[in-house]
């Protein structure tokens, strides 16, 4: 294996996705609801429903603005 491939593989081993629970993800969605591009990825990844987001404390108008992204 060449030097370049070895470096690329070692960098990939050190870059780990931080552990995120469903509750942590829902909290981040509610906190960042105004930043639609960041929130949409998390909503589709975890499959949140509108009811879950509303129960977590988001405003009705913000959830309604997400449109078809939530179930």
C-alpha positions in Angstrom: 0.0 0.0 0.0 1.3 3.4 -0.9 1.8 6.3 1.4 -1.2 8.3 0.1 -3.6 5.4 0.6 -2.3 4.7 4.1 -2.7 8.4 5.1 -6.3 8.5 3.7 -7.3 5.3 5.5 -5.8 6.6 8.8 -7.6 9.9 8.4 -10.9 8.0 7.9 -10.3 6.0 11.1 -9.9 9.1 13.2 -13.0 10.9 11.7 -15.8 9.3 13.6 -19.5 10.4 13.5 -20.5 11.6 17.0 -23.0 9.4 18.8 -26.4 11.0 18.6 -29.5 9.6 20.2 -33.1 10.2 19.0 -33.7 12.6 21.9 -30.5 14.6 21.1 -31.5 14.8 17.5 -35.0 16.0 18.3 -33.6 18.6 20.7 -31.2 19.9 17.9 -34.1 20.1 15.5 -36.2 22.2 17.8 -33.2 24.5 18.6 -32.3 25.0 15.0 -35.8 25.0 13.4 -35.1 28.3 11.7 -32.2 26.8 9.7 -34.2 24.7 7.3 -31.3 23.2 5.4 -29.6 21.8 8.6 -32.9 20.5 10.1 -34.2 18.7 7.0 -31.3 16.3 7.0 -31.9 15.4 10.6 -35.6 15.0 10.2 -35.3 12.7 7.3 -32.5 10.7 8.9 -34.5 10.0 12.1 -38.0 10.0 10.5 -39.6 12.5 12.9 -43.3 13.2 12.7 -44.9 16.6 13.1 -46.4 15.5 16.4 -43.0 14.6 17.9 -41.6 17.9 16.9 -44.5 19.8 18.3 -44.4 17.9 21.6 -40.7 18.7 21.9 -41.5 22.4 21.9 -41.4 23.7 18.4 -43.9 26.3 17.2 -46.8 25.2 15.1 -46.0 27.7 12.3 -42.4 26.4 12.1 -43.5 22.8 11.7 -46.1 23.8 9.2 -43.4 25.6 7.2 -41.4 22.4 6.8 -44.3 21.1 4.7 -43.9 17.6 3.2 -40.7 16.9 5.1 -42.5 15.7 8.2 -45.1 12.9 8.3 
